[in-house]
């Protein structure tokens, strides 16, 4: 189902996660296609008491009961005093909305808490882990690259022309900047997949060019090709409007490795 919503009070409603305002801290798959459950280890983290346009993030299954997402998402949960019982994760490939536009998956998973990388800052160690109340069975967690993986690929010239696979639940389109009070946002309410072309590699971030918007912060970028389950980055920031360069937190830095190894 596709819906177009006019958000005339967007600025007053959107939280500084998923659909961030002051900083475009979100990527979304604009022009993506239905994932058709090809990536069942990619999920959505959402509020059961807020309309969808007030913020949500994406992420991936790190281990049986740990969910990887963006650090700016978990940091925002902490900053606003969010209790764990007011946050849920789901791996449903399609989610419904209540009459109040609240996300309502068929299979919600309760959350017991979360942790943000202790050295998180904008575009630096932008990862967080959400602790799930139960093991997720029948789903294979993502694979993480060895430290320095992307640097090695770059040195060999293998990133030039390379396309990564972006998976998440974010906004699919907008007729103007999604920070605009008059923006018309299109959301398909489902997990979708797209392609992100390599642009540049920095010590902390992988720059790509694709379709960035709001709602997929923390969603994985898979290396693709012969490594379909290898998540090399998570979406950190997208351009405004939703059709420009994207910034993604590398998962092959030693600092991120040291943090995530505890939860794998």
CORWOKA-V684483 format. One record per pair of residues at least 6 apart in sequence whose C-alpha atoms are under 7 Angstrom apart, sorted by the first residue. I is the first residue (numbers start at 0). J is the second residue. D is the distance in Angstrom with one decimal. If there is no record, write none. Layout:
i->{I/I}
j->{J/J}
d->{D/D}
This chain:
i->{0/1/1/1/2/2/2/3/3/3/3/4/4/4/5/5/5/5/6/6/6/6/7/7/8/9/10/10/12/13/13/13/13/14/14/15/16/16/16/16/16/17/17/17/17/17/17/17/17/17/17/18/18/18/18/18/19/20/23/23/23/23/24/24/24/24/25/25/25/25/25/25/25/25/25/26/26/26/26/26/26/26/26/26/26/27/27/27/27/27/27/27/27/27/27/28/28/28/28/28/28/28/28/28/29/29/29/29/29/29/30/30/31/31/31/32/32/32/33/33/33/34/34/34/36/39/39/40/40/40/40/40/40/40/41/41/41/41/41/42/42/42/42/42/42/43/43/43/43/43/43/43/44/44/44/44/44/44/45/45/45/45/45/46/46/46/47/47/47/47/48/49/50/50/50/50/51/51/51/54/55/56/56/56/56/56/57/57/57/57/57/57/57/57/58/58/58/58/58/58/59/59/59/59/59/59/60/60/60/60/61/61/61/61/62/62/63/63/64/64/64/64/64/65/65/65/65/65/66/66/66/67/67/67/68/68/68/68/68/69/69/69/69/69/69/69/70/70/70/70/70/70/71/73/73/73/73/74/83/83/83/84/84/86/87/87/87/87/88/88/88/89/89/89/89/91/91/92/92/93/93/93/94/94/94/94/94/95/95/95/95/96/96/97/108/108/109/109/110/110/110/111/111/111/112/112/113/113/113/114/114/114/115/115/115/116/116/116/116/118/119/122/122/122/123/124/124/125/125/141/141/141/142/142/142/143/143/143/143/144/144/144/144/145/146/146/146/146/147/147/148/149/152/158/159/160/160/161/161/162/162/162/162/163/163/163/163/163/163/163/164/164/164/164/164/164/164/164/165/165/165/165/165/165/165/166/166/166/166/166/166/166/167/167/167/167/167/168/168/168/168/168/168/169/169/169/170/170/170/170/170/170/171/171/171/172/172/173/173/173/173/174/174/175/175/176/176/176/177/194/195/195/195/196/196/196/197/197/197/198/198/198/199/199/199/200/203/203/203/204/204/204/204/205/205/205/205/206/206/206/206/207/207/207/208/208/208/209/209/209/209/210/210/210/211/211/211/211/211/211/212/212/212/212/212/215/216/216/217/217/217/218/218/219/219/219/219/220/220/220/220/221/221/221/221/221/222/222/222/231/231/231/232/232/232/232/233/233/233/234/234/234/235/235/235/236/236/236/237/237/237/238/238/250}
j->{187/185/186/187/185/186/187/183/184/185/186/183/184/185/181/182/183/184/180/181/182/183/180/181/180/180/178/180/53/19/52/53/54/53/54/75/54/55/71/72/75/24/25/54/55/56/72/213/214/215/216/25/54/55/213/214/25/178/236/237/238/239/216/235/236/237/212/213/214/215/216/234/235/236/237/211/212/213/214/215/216/234/235/236/237/167/169/170/171/210/211/212/213/214/215/167/169/170/171/191/192/193/210/211/170/171/172/210/211/241/171/210/191/192/193/191/192/193/190/191/192/190/191/192/92/90/138/59/60/90/138/139/140/141/58/59/60/90/167/57/58/59/88/89/90/56/57/58/88/89/90/168/55/56/57/87/88/89/55/56/86/87/88/85/86/87/85/86/101/102/101/101/99/100/101/102/100/101/102/214/214/72/214/215/216/217/68/167/168/214/215/216/217/218/66/67/68/217/218/219/66/67/68/141/218/219/66/67/140/141/67/140/141/263/140/263/134/135/130/131/133/134/135/128/129/130/131/262/128/129/130/127/128/129/126/127/128/217/218/125/126/127/216/217/233/235/115/116/119/125/126/127/125/113/114/115/127/115/110/111/112/109/110/110/107/108/109/110/107/108/109/104/106/107/108/104/106/189/190/188/189/190/102/103/104/188/189/102/103/104/188/102/103/103/131/132/131/132/130/131/132/130/131/132/129/130/128/129/130/127/128/129/126/127/128/124/126/127/258/124/125/204/235/248/203/248/255/235/248/228/229/230/228/229/230/229/230/231/250/229/231/250/251/251/251/252/253/256/251/252/251/251/158/197/197/196/197/196/197/194/195/196/197/194/195/196/220/221/222/223/192/193/194/195/220/221/222/223/192/193/194/195/219/220/221/190/191/192/193/218/219/220/190/191/192/215/218/188/189/190/191/214/215/213/214/215/184/185/186/212/213/214/185/186/187/184/185/182/183/184/185/182/183/182/240/182/239/240/240/209/207/208/209/207/208/209/206/207/208/206/207/208/205/206/207/206/248/249/252/246/247/248/249/246/247/248/249/244/245/246/247/244/245/246/243/244/245/242/243/244/245/241/242/243/237/238/241/242/243/245/237/238/239/240/241/234/234/235/233/234/235/233/234/230/232/233/234/230/231/232/233/227/228/229/230/231/229/230/231/249/250/251/247/248/249/250/247/248/249/246/247/248/246/247/248/245/246/247/244/245/246/244/245/256}
d->{5.8/7.0/6.1/4.5/5.7/5.9/6.5/6.3/5.6/4.5/6.8/5.6/5.5/6.6/6.6/6.1/4.7/6.6/6.2/6.3/6.3/6.7/4.9/5.4/5.7/5.2/6.6/6.2/5.5/6.8/6.4/4.2/5.9/5.6/5.5/6.6/5.7/6.6/6.6/5.1/6.3/6.8/5.4/5.1/4.8/4.7/6.8/5.8/4.3/6.3/5.4/6.3/5.2/6.9/4.5/5.3/6.7/5.9/5.5/5.6/6.4/6.8/6.6/5.6/4.0/6.2/6.1/4.9/5.9/5.6/4.3/6.6/5.8/4.6/5.4/4.2/4.9/5.5/6.5/4.9/5.5/5.7/6.8/5.8/4.9/6.9/4.5/5.7/6.7/6.3/4.6/4.6/5.4/5.9/4.9/7.0/6.2/6.8/5.8/6.8/6.7/5.9/5.3/6.2/6.9/4.4/5.5/4.6/6.5/7.0/6.4/6.9/5.9/5.3/4.5/5.3/5.5/6.5/6.4/4.5/6.3/5.8/4.6/5.3/6.0/6.4/6.5/5.5/5.2/6.9/6.0/6.4/6.0/6.8/5.8/4.3/6.4/6.3/6.8/5.8/5.4/5.6/6.7/5.5/4.3/6.0/4.4/6.2/5.5/5.5/6.5/6.7/6.0/5.3/5.8/5.7/4.4/6.7/4.9/6.7/5.9/5.6/6.4/6.1/5.0/6.4/6.4/6.7/6.4/6.6/6.7/5.7/6.5/4.8/4.3/7.0/6.1/5.5/5.9/6.9/5.6/6.9/5.2/5.3/5.2/6.4/6.4/5.8/6.3/6.8/4.8/5.7/5.3/4.7/6.6/5.4/4.4/4.8/4.3/6.5/5.6/5.2/6.8/6.9/6.6/6.6/4.7/6.2/4.9/6.1/5.7/5.3/5.8/6.1/5.5/5.3/4.9/5.2/6.2/4.9/6.0/4.6/6.2/6.4/5.8/4.9/5.8/6.6/5.5/4.9/6.4/6.0/4.8/6.5/5.9/5.3/6.1/3.9/6.5/5.5/4.4/5.3/5.8/4.0/6.9/6.6/5.3/6.5/6.6/4.3/3.9/4.3/6.3/6.6/6.7/5.8/5.8/6.1/5.5/5.4/5.3/6.9/6.3/6.2/6.2/5.6/5.1/5.7/5.9/5.1/6.7/6.7/6.1/4.9/5.8/6.6/6.6/5.5/5.1/6.0/4.2/6.5/6.6/6.1/4.6/5.5/5.9/6.0/5.0/5.8/6.8/4.8/5.4/6.5/6.9/7.0/6.1/5.3/5.8/4.6/5.3/5.6/5.9/5.6/6.1/5.3/5.5/4.1/5.5/5.6/5.4/6.6/6.4/4.2/6.5/6.3/5.9/5.8/6.6/6.3/5.5/6.9/6.8/6.6/6.0/6.9/6.2/6.8/6.0/5.7/6.3/6.4/5.8/4.7/6.0/5.7/5.6/6.5/7.0/6.5/6.0/7.0/5.7/5.9/4.5/5.6/5.8/7.0/5.4/6.2/6.0/6.9/6.1/6.5/6.6/6.9/6.3/6.1/5.6/6.1/5.4/4.4/6.0/5.7/5.0/6.3/6.1/5.8/5.1/5.8/6.9/5.9/5.0/6.2/5.4/5.0/6.5/5.9/5.6/5.1/5.8/6.4/6.2/4.7/6.5/6.9/5.7/4.5/6.5/6.2/6.1/6.8/5.2/5.6/6.7/5.4/5.4/6.8/5.6/4.6/6.1/6.5/5.8/5.6/3.9/4.6/6.9/6.1/4.9/6.2/5.5/5.9/5.5/5.3/6.7/5.9/5.0/6.6/5.5/4.6/6.1/6.3/5.8/5.8/6.2/6.7/5.7/4.5/6.8/6.4/5.6/5.4/4.7/5.2/5.1/6.4/6.5/4.6/6.5/5.3/4.8/6.4/6.3/5.0/6.9/6.0/6.3/5.8/6.9/6.4/5.4/4.7/5.1/6.1/5.1/6.3/5.9/7.0/5.8/4.8/6.2/5.8/5.2/6.5/6.0/4.4/5.7/6.5/6.3/6.4/6.9/5.7/4.7/6.4/4.6/6.0/4.7/5.9/6.6/6.2/5.9/6.9/7.0/6.9/4.5/6.9/5.1/5.6/5.0/5.0/6.4/5.4/5.5/5.8/5.9/4.5/6.4/5.5/6.0/5.2/5.8/6.4/6.3/5.3/4.2/5.9/5.8/6.2/6.1/6.1/5.3/6.6/5.8/5.2/4.4/5.0/5.4/5.2/6.8/6.6/4.4/6.3/5.6/4.8/5.9/5.9/5.0/6.6/6.5/4.5/6.2/5.8/6.1/6.9}
